[in-house]
Amino acid sequence: MAGMEGLGRIFNVVPITTAGPGIRLRDASAISFVTTGATAVATLTFATSFAGTYQVSSFFSPALVPISRVYWSTSATGTAAWNRAVITPVATFTHGTTAGLTTAVATVFTIFGSQIPDPYNYIKCTVTGSGVGSAILHDLTVNRAPANLAILSA
């Protein structure tokens, strides 16, 4: 068998983020959220600890609006190409209604650790409407065996 496994070397993953678990950007430079559903609504919030109070972006001064580039597709099964939408910077968007995403049923957007203000180390992407979501932490700063990866939602 040729190749190398990616989990722990290139990425870490939180398979289901629909309910919006807090995720710490530990040992990773960025996190990409994947959402699916014709009317999915993705909303980001931030906290200083896992059990802390998660704040919407308007809480920050100036307001934190980290989502400006969204990749979208008309298929959630890999049967259609990805497209790029540059949207007005927001902390929430909706498949089917946000300008540039009116035919999206799958989206991917990335938040870089440098975009999140100190001391807000935890990010939460709650997906409502018809949607489900997952999170992929990537550009890992430390390679670890999968069993030794940090627990992200704790």
N, C-alpha and C positions, 0 to 999 in steps of 0.2 A: 504494500500500500504506500503510495507516494503522497507527500503533502504533510501539513501540520494542522492540528486542531486549533481553532481560533479562540475558544472559550478560555480565558485566562491569559492568553498571549496577545490578542488583538482587541477583544471585547469582553464585556460582562453583560448580563441581561436580566431584566425583570419582566417575565412573560406577560403578565396581565396588570395593567395600570388603570383600568377603567374606574375603580373605586378611588383612585388617587392616593396610593401609599406614598409617604414621604421617601425620597431617595437621596442619599448623600452622594455627592460627586467625589467619591474617595478613590484615589489611585487612577483617575481618568481625567482627560482634558475636556471632554465634551459628552453630552448625552443627546441622543436622537430619539424622538418619540414617534411611533408609528400608530396612526389611527385609521380605522375603517368604519364604514357605515355611511349611507347616503345623506343622513342628517346629523352626523356626529358633530359634537361641540367640544373642542379642546380648550381647557382653561388652565393656565399656570398660576401657581401660588408658591410662596417662599416662606421658610421659617429658619430660626436659629438652631433648633434642635428637632429631633424626630417627633417628640410629643408636644412641641411648641405650637403657638398660634400661627397658622399659615395666613400670610398676608397677600392680598391681590396687589398687582403692580402699581395701582394708583396710590397705595400707601406710601411708596417711596418718593423722595423728593430729590431730583425730578422723577417723574413717574417712570417705572421700569417697563419698557415695552420691547421685549427681546425677540419676538417673532416677526421677521420681515421677509424671509425667503422660505417658501414652502414648496416641496416637490409633491406632485399629485398625479393620480392616475384615475382613469374611469373604471379600473378593474382592481379588485382586491385579491385576485388569483394569479397575477403575473401575466395576464393575456393582453395587456395594453401597455404602451410606452409610458415612461415617466415624463412629466412636463414640469417646468419651473414657473412659479408665480411669485413675483415680487409684490408684496402687499404693503399697505400702510402699516407701519409697526404697531403691533398689538400684543396683548397677553392672552387673548382668546379669539377663536375664529370658528366658523361653522361651515361644514361641507354643504354645498348646495346654495348658500346665500352670500357668503363673503365674496367680494369682487375678486375674480381670478380663480375661484374655486367652485363655481356654480355646477360643474359636472363631476366634481371629485367624489370618489367613494373610498379612496385611500390617500393618505397624506403622510409625509415624513418631514419633520423639521428638527433642527439642531440648535441646542443651547450650549454655548461655550462657558466653561467655568469662569472665565474672565468677565462675563456679562453679569454675573450674579454678585451683588454688593456684599462686602463683609458686614456683619458676621453671618449672613444668611447662607448656610451650608447645605440646606435641604430644599429640594424642589419637588413639587407635586404637579402632575398633569392629570386632572380629572376629566374623564370623557363621558359626556352625557348624550342625550338624544338617542339615535339608533346605533351609537358607536361603541367600539371596544378599542383598547390600546395596549401598547407594550413599550418598553423603554430599553434602549441599547446604549450602554456606556462604552465609549470607544476611545481610541488613542490612549490606551492604558499606559501609565507612567511606570508601573512595576508589573513584570510578568510573574504569574503564580499558577500553580496547579489548580484546576477548578475547585478542588476540595479546600484550598487555602485562600480562596477569594474572600474579600471583605463581605460581610452581610450588609447589604445596601439599605434595607428598610428596617433599621433598628436604631 
